[in-house]
Amino acid sequence: MSREVSEQSNCWNLSVSTGETYGAPTPDSITDLCQYVAPPEGIIEHETTELHGDNAEENFDEELLEVITTTAHTIVSRLDGNIASDCQDELAAWCDSHGLNSIDQCERRTIIARQAVFSLWLKASLYEWYHDRGELPSLGSDLQEAFQQAKDKTECPGFDQNVLDEVVHLADEAHKQAVVAQRHRLVNSTKPAVVIGRLYEALLSNDGRDTLGQYRTPQSIGRVMRRWATTSGDTVLDPGMGSAALSSPGFPGWMLHSDPDHVHGIDRSPLSRLMGTVTLTLVGQEHTTQTTDYLSIAPQQVSETVDAIVCNPPYVRYNELSTEYRATLNEQAERLAGFEIPGKTPLHGYFIYHAGACLSPGDRMAIIVPHHVLHRQYGEAIKRYLLDRFRIHGLALYDPKKESVFDTADTTALLLFLEASSQTEPAGTTRLISIEDVENTGWHRELQTDTPGTRDWGHVIHVEQPELQPEEDWSQQLKTLTVDTTNLTPLSEIADVTRGISTGDNGFFCLSQAEVEEYGIDNQHLQPLIRKVSTVTGYEYRSNDWRAHREANREAWLLYLDDLDEVPAELVEAKETRGTWGVANLSRDEPVQRSAGVYDYLHEAVPDITSTKLQNRAPWYRVDRRDSPQIVMPTLSRDGFDTILNHSSALILNNGNGIYPDPSLTQNEIKALAAFLNSTVGEELLRYHAETRPSGAYRITSGSLGDVQVIDPRILDPDVIADLAALFDELSEPGSDDGNTVDRIDAALADSIL
């Protein structure tokens, strides 16, 4: 629904099952009316509420948690033999839809029991809220009957029954009453979404929520998203609603000027729907809720009713989706977008495509997603979609290196502030907001200001939307670079940069000395290997370092085979004919006899190989050919990218990048280059070109490494080269003071180059 349409709708007209309309009760007294009109003095203007963390979380009641877990414990041992057969089928379906089949059976039972008791507590709290308003009698001991009567009288979907209602009745009556007695804690809470969400996280393991990609949005961030996207009179859609932290008003009973008239929440999980229903009811927000897959709803069913969307979609990787479901989502997204969508798109990407199709020009959406949508391959299509369909008001990125805004998830947070556009090429200023201080309270004001620059909490960059290109890494524009690169040149101009070998199956190709001796594999079929570049200590790697790894029985050898007689090039055929190939070679002359050990190893290992990459490679047993790189660097690092000179013949795997300097460079010039890359300046440039992973670690690809600006030793004064080479030698000395030496390298660079 366009924002230009003033007509309001009090209910939804979706032709999807299980949706029910429910409105908060009309105030029946002057006192009640007043509390729905305005908050106490200063609430609307006061925008310094802490954006990272909530007081209600800090005061979380451990007694309540203990009551629920104790009651759930009494259920776990009774789950197998005390549930009727039809309920067993329902329970199996529940486990399947909630991703519980992938975790340990004992933990699965615990999760189900806790969900059931948690559901009981939510329903009892909801019942008490209605009782306090005189709509229901006191809650009696027959809970099932009381909840059914509440459903009949109020028509609130929060009292809908599901298999958890059967599970919870396996608990002793005394334990259930102890849970019900805790209902006032939620009814009296000023932040029910926070309390519900925090308790849900405490009750369920990360595994129990990760399978569904469930990460609770801090209510303070939800408040920013909701206030930007919605205004009074709006109908807001909250797909994947959870505890309704995004869509519920911040203050129960106080309807602010920015709060919507109506919220429609959608979630696949009946328990999540219950959580959101309870929150929205307790805060007095008119709402409807549905238990369904949001991505199965046709956009045209909601586009005329929705004014805004606030969304924290599930963070589920593409390979965790079933092949059939992923194909369906991809086909649907391509129809909506009008162009090809990568098959490796995660679930939150499909939410973006679908949500965009649910909005009319002028409608707004605020959505929170992992930041790698800005630089991953699948993100190019998403960025194209955003540029085509939206006026992009702002992107706000919490520093990936800092503490996550999600209490129980090690993932990053990127907020997108979007307005659906009718223009063929939407234009306007996009505000790129980098938030380095996650405790900051005022960054959201930058969405309305016209002045870019550095702030005490981070920085803001203004970019005209037509300047943004989908194939570019937008996260680069959120980074600041203090280095003057005028006198520097891309590394690719003076060296070849390649990623290490991707074997397709490290367990098969990487061997220890003990394995080599066990099978008698000849050295002609092996190549020395640095198994993990990140484990190398120091700044130089020599043959004696490799020998130490070999003698420590590490995987110091790479199986490095040429074409082998009689061994089928296709892995499937090699498995089917195992035992027939290579047998005749074992009794031939000495050159062939030297291959006997490798044939023994292949015969033994081939049945256990499941690698798809090897199945698609011919010959399956042959890795890429490489020379030993003169400089190696890890691809992934949290603390920094150490640049290591490799004086051995060892190869590296794809956990490292190999640098092959131009043959014209002398050894001193190569050392000078290594000194630069290990300097503070070099580290800043490496991090600038690296992507930041959800964990906060940096990852640099060979392509990005080639773009890093470095010194060109070929044009520098020989004395400068000699000084830098000598400093690198000092840096490489065992027991040297790295910090002091790096400071001296920095000083040398500042004096002569930068």
LINGI-V197347 format. One record per residue. N is the residue number from 1. RES is the residue in one small letter. PHI is phi in whole degrees, -180 to 180 (none if undefined). Layout:
# LINGI-V197347
<<N & RES & PHI> <N & RES & PHI>>
This chain:
# LINGI-V197347
<<1 & m & none> <2 & s & -67> <3 & r & -69> <4 & e & -77> <5 & v & -84> <6 & s & -91> <7 & e & -65> <8 & q & -103> <9 & s & -119> <10 & n & -94> <11 & c & -147> <12 & w & -98> <13 & n & -124> <14 & l & -87> <15 & s & -93> <16 & v & -121> <17 & s & -67> <18 & t & 74> <19 & g & -87> <20 & e & -136> <21 & t & -95> <22 & y & -145> <23 & g & -115> <24 & a & -63> <25 & p & -63> <26 & t & -70> <27 & p & -58> <28 & d & -113> <29 & s & -154> <30 & i & -60> <31 & t & -62> <32 & d & -61> <33 & l & -63> <34 & c & -60> <35 & q & -72> <36 & y & -91> <37 & v & -89> <38 & a & -152> <39 & p & -80> <40 & p & -59> <41 & e & -49> <42 & g & 92> <43 & i & -67> <44 & i & -65> <45 & e & -78> <46 & h & -79> <47 & e & -117> <48 & t & -103> <49 & t & -57> <50 & e & -56> <51 & l & -90> <52 & h & -129> <53 & g & 104> <54 & d & -136> <55 & n & -60> <56 & a & -62> <57 & e & -70> <58 & e & -65> <59 & n & -96> <60 & f & -56> <61 & d & -88> <62 & e & -69> <63 & e & -63> <64 & l & -62> <65 & l & -60> <66 & e & -66> <67 & v & -61> <68 & i & -70> <69 & t & -68> <70 & t & -65> <71 & t & -64> <72 & a & -63> <73 & h & -62> <74 & t & -72> <75 & i & -87> <76 & v & -52> <77 & s & -71> <78 & r & -100> <79 & l & -67> <80 & d & -72> <81 & g & -99> <82 & n & -117> <83 & i & -109> <84 & a & -61> <85 & s & -60> <86 & d & -67> <87 & c & -72> <88 & q & -60> <89 & d & -65> <90 & e & -63> <91 & l & -66> <92 & a & -63> <93 & a & -66> <94 & w & -61> <95 & c & -61> <96 & d & -66> <97 & s & -73> <98 & h & -104> <99 & g & 66> <100 & l & -87> <101 & n & -72> <102 & s & -89> <103 & i & -113> <104 & d & -55> <105 & q & -61> <106 & c & -63> <107 & e & -68> <108 & r & -61> <109 & r & -62> <110 & t & -62> <111 & i & -63> <112 & i & -61> <113 & a & -63> <114 & r & -67> <115 & q & -60> <116 & a & -65> <117 & v & -70> <118 & f & -59> <119 & s & -61> <120 & l & -60> <121 & w & -63> <122 & l & -63> <123 & k & -68> <124 & a & -65> <125 & s & -66> <126 & l & -63> <127 & y & -59> <128 & e & -63> <129 & w & -61> <130 & y & -68> <131 & h & -63> <132 & d & -59> <133 & r & -97> <134 & g & 77> <135 & e & -94> <136 & l & -137> <137 & p & -73> <138 & s & -58> <139 & l & -72> <140 & g & -88> <141 & s & -78> <142 & d & -85> <143 & l & -66> <144 & q & -61> <145 & e & -67> <146 & a & -64> <147 & f & -68> <148 & q & -67> <149 & q & -65> <150 & a & -64> <151 & k & -62> <152 & d & -64> <153 & k & -81> <154 & t & -95> <155 & e & 61> <156 & c & -78> <157 & p & -67> <158 & g & -64> <159 & f & -98> <160 & d & -59> <161 & q & -95> <162 & n & -150> <163 & v & -63> <164 & l & -64> <165 & d & -67> <166 & e & -74> <167 & v & -64> <168 & v & -66> <169 & h & -78> <170 & l & -77> <171 & a & -77> <172 & d & -63> <173 & e & -61> <174 & a & -63> <175 & h & -67> <176 & k & -63> <177 & q & -66> <178 & a & -65> <179 & v & -68> <180 & v & -60> <181 & a & -65> <182 & q & -90> <183 & r & -65> <184 & h & -67> <185 & r & -61> <186 & l & -82> <187 & v & -60> <188 & n & -90> <189 & s & -73> <190 & t & -89> <191 & k & -136> <192 & p & -61> <193 & a & -63> <194 & v & -69> <195 & v & -62> <196 & i & -64> <197 & g & -64> <198 & r & -65> <199 & l & -66> <200 & y & -60> <201 & e & -65> <202 & a & -68> <203 & l & -80> <204 & l & -105> <205 & s & -67> <206 & n & -58> <207 & d & -60> <208 & g & -67> <209 & r & -99> <210 & d & -62> <211 & t & -62> <212 & l & -101> <213 & g & 66> <214 & q & -91> <215 & y & -133> <216 & r & -71> <217 & t & -76> <218 & p & -54> <219 & q & -61> <220 & s & -66> <221 & i & -69> <222 & g & -59> <223 & r & -64> <224 & v & -62> <225 & m & -62> <226 & r & -66> <227 & r & -66> <228 & w & -73> <229 & a & -81> <230 & t & -121> <231 & t & -136> <232 & s & -59> <233 & g & 98> <234 & d & -77> <235 & t & -107> <236 & v & -112> <237 & l & -101> <238 & d & -123> <239 & p & -80> <240 & g & 71> <241 & m & -69> <242 & g & 57> <243 & s & -87> <244 & a & 65> <245 & a & -65> <246 & l & -81> <247 & s & -103> <248 & s & -86> <249 & p & -58> <250 & g & -73> <251 & f & -133> <252 & p & -54> <253 & g & 83> <254 & w & -108> <255 & m & -93> <256 & l & -78> <257 & h & -62> <258 & s & -93> <259 & d & -79> <260 & p & -73> <261 & d & -74> <262 & h & -144> <263 & v & -118> <264 & h & -117> <265 & g & -105> <266 & i & -129> <267 & d & -154> <268 & r & -72> <269 & s & -91> <270 & p & -59> <271 & l & -69> <272 & s & -65> <273 & r & -61> <274 & l & -62> <275 & m & -57> <276 & g & -66> <277 & t & -62> <278 & v & -63> <279 & t & -59> <280 & l & -65> <281 & t & -68> <282 & l & -64> <283 & v & -92> <284 & g & 78> <285 & q & -92> <286 & e & -62> <287 & h & -160> <288 & t & -131> <289 & t & -138> <290 & q & -136> <291 & t & -104> <292 & t & -165> <293 & d & -84> <294 & y & -54> <295 & l & -72> <296 & s & -93> <297 & i & -85> <298 & a & -65> <299 & p & -55> <300 & q & -66> <301 & q & -72> <302 & v & -121> <303 & s & -63> <304 & e & -87> <305 & t & -112> <306 & v & -85> <307 & d & -105> <308 & a & -158> <309 & i & -130> <310 & v & -121> <311 & c & -155> <312 & n & -119> <313 & p & -71> <314 & p & -63> <315 & y & -95> <316 & v & -123> <317 & r & -68> <318 & y & -60> <319 & n & -78> <320 & e & -97> <321 & l & -95> <322 & s & -64> <323 & t & -58> <324 & e & -66> <325 & y & -65> <326 & r & -63> <327 & a & -63> <328 & t & -64> <329 & l & -64> <330 & n & -67> <331 & e & -62> <332 & q & -65> <333 & a & -64> <334 & e & -66> <335 & r & -66> <336 & l & -71> <337 & a & -83> <338 & g & 86> <339 & f & -151> <340 & e & -70> <341 & i & -113> <342 & p & -59> <343 & g & -70> <344 & k & -95> <345 & t & -70> <346 & p & -74> <347 & l & -62> <348 & h & -65> <349 & g & -66> <350 & y & -66> <351 & f & -63> <352 & i & -64> <353 & y & -60> <354 & h & -70> <355 & a & -64> <356 & g & -60> <357 & a & -77> <358 & c & -91> <359 & l & -111> <360 & s & -102> <361 & p & -51> <362 & g & 96> <363 & d & -72> <364 & r & -117> <365 & m & -141> <366 & a & -120> <367 & i & -136> <368 & i & -115> <369 & v & -140> <370 & p & -64> <371 & h & -72> <372 & h & -72> <373 & v & -62> <374 & l & -80> <375 & h & -133> <376 & r & -74> <377 & q & -60> <378 & y & -65> <379 & g & -71> <380 & e & -61> <381 & a & -67> <382 & i & -64> <383 & k & -64> <384 & r & -62> <385 & y & -64> <386 & l & -62> <387 & l & -67> <388 & d & -76> <389 & r & -106> <390 & f & -128> <391 & r & -86> <392 & i & -87> <393 & h & -72> <394 & g & -166> <395 & l & -126> <396 & a & -119> <397 & l & -115> <398 & y & -75> <399 & d & -50> <400 & p & -63> <401 & k & -82> <402 & k & -91> <403 & e & -58> <404 & s & -66> <405 & v & -73> <406 & f & -89> <407 & d & -62> <408 & t & -119> <409 & a & -138> <410 & d & -93> <411 & t & -140> <412 & t & -89> <413 & a & -135> <414 & l & -121> <415 & l & -102> <416 & l & -110> <417 & f & -115> <418 & l & -125> <419 & e & -129> <420 & a & -60> <421 & s & -124> <422 & s & -95> <423 & q & -74> <424 & t & -66> <425 & e & -129> <426 & p & -55> <427 & a & -131> <428 & g & 135> <429 & t & -90> <430 & t & -101> <431 & r & -97> <432 & l & -97> <433 & i & -112> <434 & s & -106> <435 & i & -106> <436 & e & -89> <437 & d & -99> <438 & v & -70> <439 & e & -87> <440 & n & -63> <441 & t & -114> <442 & g & -118> <443 & w & -61> <444 & h & -64> <445 & r & -66> <446 & e & -66> <447 & l & -68> <448 & q & -112> <449 & t & -89> <450 & d & -113> <451 & t & -117> <452 & p & -76> <453 & g & 142> <454 & t & -88> <455 & r & -120> <456 & d & -70> <457 & w & -107> <458 & g & 159> <459 & h & -153> <460 & v & -129> <461 & i & -121> <462 & h & -105> <463 & v & -132> <464 & e & -72> <465 & q & -54> <466 & p & -61> <467 & e & -79> <468 & l & -78> <469 & q & -117> <470 & p & -64> <471 & e & -80> <472 & e & -89> <473 & d & -87> <474 & w & -67> <475 & s & -65> <476 & q & -62> <477 & q & -74> <478 & l & -85> <479 & k & -95> <480 & t & -112> <481 & l & -125> <482 & t & -95> <483 & v & -86> <484 & d & -82> <485 & t & -98> <486 & t & -56> <487 & n & -97> <488 & l & -111> <489 & t & -137> <490 & p & -60> <491 & l & -56> <492 & s & -64> <493 & e & -77> <494 & i & -123> <495 & a & -160> <496 & d & -88> <497 & v & -124> <498 & t & -135> <499 & r & -77> <500 & g & -64> <501 & i & -69> <502 & s & -99> <503 & t & -76> <504 & g & 91> <505 & d & -165> <506 & n & -62> <507 & g & -62> <508 & f & -86> <509 & f & -89> <510 & c & -98> <511 & l & -126> <512 & s & -89> <513 & q & -63> <514 & a & -63> <515 & e & -69> <516 & v & -61> <517 & e & -71> <518 & e & -60> <519 & y & -97> <520 & g & 69> <521 & i & -76> <522 & d & -74> <523 & n & -61> <524 & q & -65> <525 & h & -104> <526 & l & -129> <527 & q & -140> <528 & p & -55> <529 & l & -138> <530 & i & -94> <531 & r & -62> <532 & k & -136> <533 & v & -61> <534 & s & -66> <535 & t & -91> <536 & v & -70> <537 & t & -99> <538 & g & 90> <539 & y & -113> <540 & e & -137> <541 & y & -123> <542 & r & -119> <543 & s & -60> <544 & n & -70> <545 & d & -66> <546 & w & -65> <547 & r & -62> <548 & a & -64> <549 & h & -65> <550 & r & -64> <551 & e & -70> <552 & a & -82> <553 & n & 63> <554 & r & -79> <555 & e & -75> <556 & a & -106> <557 & w & -122> <558 & l & -112> <559 & l & -67> <560 & y & -129> <561 & l & -96> <562 & d & -91> <563 & d & -61> <564 & l & -111> <565 & d & -58> <566 & e & 73> <567 & v & -78> <568 & p & -57> <569 & a & -72> <570 & e & -95> <571 & l & -62> <572 & v & -59> <573 & e & -67> <574 & a & -62> <575 & k & -68> <576 & e & -68> <577 & t & -106> <578 & r & -53> <579 & g & 98> <580 & t & -105> <581 & w & -91> <582 & g & 82> <583 & v & -66> <584 & a & -65> <585 & n & -72> <586 & l & -70> <587 & s & -112> <588 & r & -87> <589 & d & -68> <590 & e & -58> <591 & p & -57> <592 & v & -76> <593 & q & -59> <594 & r & -68> <595 & s & -91> <596 & a & -57> <597 & g & -63> <598 & v & -69> <599 & y & -66> <600 & d & -59> <601 & y & -65> <602 & l & -63> <603 & h & -59> <604 & e & -74> <605 & a & -90> <606 & v & -60> <607 & p & -64> <608 & d & -91> <609 & i & -79> <610 & t & -121> <611 & s & -61> <612 & t & -66> <613 & k & -62> <614 & l & -69> <615 & q & -65> <616 & n & -101> <617 & r & -114> <618 & a & -134> <619 & p & -72> <620 & w & -67> <621 & y & -95> <622 & r & -113> <623 & v & -91> <624 & d & -60> <625 & r & -90> <626 & r & -143> <627 & d & -87> <628 & s & -69> <629 & p & -73> <630 & q & -78> <631 & i & -129> <632 & v & -126> <633 & m & -152> <634 & p & -66> <635 & t & -83> <636 & l & -130> <637 & s & -157> <638 & r & -100> <639 & d & -98> <640 & g & 149> <641 & f & -98> <642 & d & -68> <643 & t & -99> <644 & i & -120> <645 & l & -79> <646 & n & -107> <647 & h & -95> <648 & s & -98> <649 & s & -96> <650 & a & -71> <651 & l & -93> <652 & i & -126> <653 & l & -95> <654 & n & -77> <655 & n & -85> <656 & g & -140> <657 & n & -106> <658 & g & -106> <659 & i & -113> <660 & y & -117> <661 & p & -61> <662 & d & -53> <663 & p & -57> <664 & s & -75> <665 & l & -74> <666 & t & -80> <667 & q & -63> <668 & n & -65> <669 & e & -67> <670 & i & -66> <671 & k & -65> <672 & a & -63> <673 & l & -62> <674 & a & -65> <675 & a & -62> <676 & f & -61> <677 & l & -65> <678 & n & -91> <679 & s & -80> <680 & t & -63> <681 & v & -63> <682 & g & -61> <683 & e & -64> <684 & e & -63> <685 & l & -67> <686 & l & -64> <687 & r & -68> <688 & y & -63> <689 & h & -90> <690 & a & -85> <691 & e & -93> <692 & t & -100> <693 & r & -78> <694 & p & -55> <695 & s & -78> <696 & g & 96> <697 & a & -76> <698 & y & -99> <699 & r & -130> <700 & i & -121> <701 & t & -84> <702 & s & -64> <703 & g & -64> <704 & s & -67> <705 & l & -63> <706 & g & -65> <707 & d & -84> <708 & v & -63> <709 & q & -78> <710 & v & -136> <711 & i & -71> <712 & d & -107> <713 & p & -60> <714 & r & -69> <715 & i & -113> <716 & l & -89> <717 & d & -60> <718 & p & -55> <719 & d & -67> <720 & v & -65> <721 & i & -61> <722 & a & -63> <723 & d & -64> <724 & l & -66> <725 & a & -64> <726 & a & -65> <727 & l & -67> <728 & f & -65> <729 & d & -60> <730 & e & -64> <731 & l & -61> <732 & s & -83> <733 & e & -65> <734 & p & -57> <735 & g & 80> <736 & s & -71> <737 & d & -84> <738 & d & -57> <739 & g & -60> <740 & n & -64> <741 & t & -67> <742 & v & -63> <743 & d & -59> <744 & r & -71> <745 & i & -64> <746 & d & -59> <747 & a & -64> <748 & a & -63> <749 & l & -67> <750 & a & -65> <751 & d & -73> <752 & s & -117> <753 & i & -129> <754 & l & -87>>
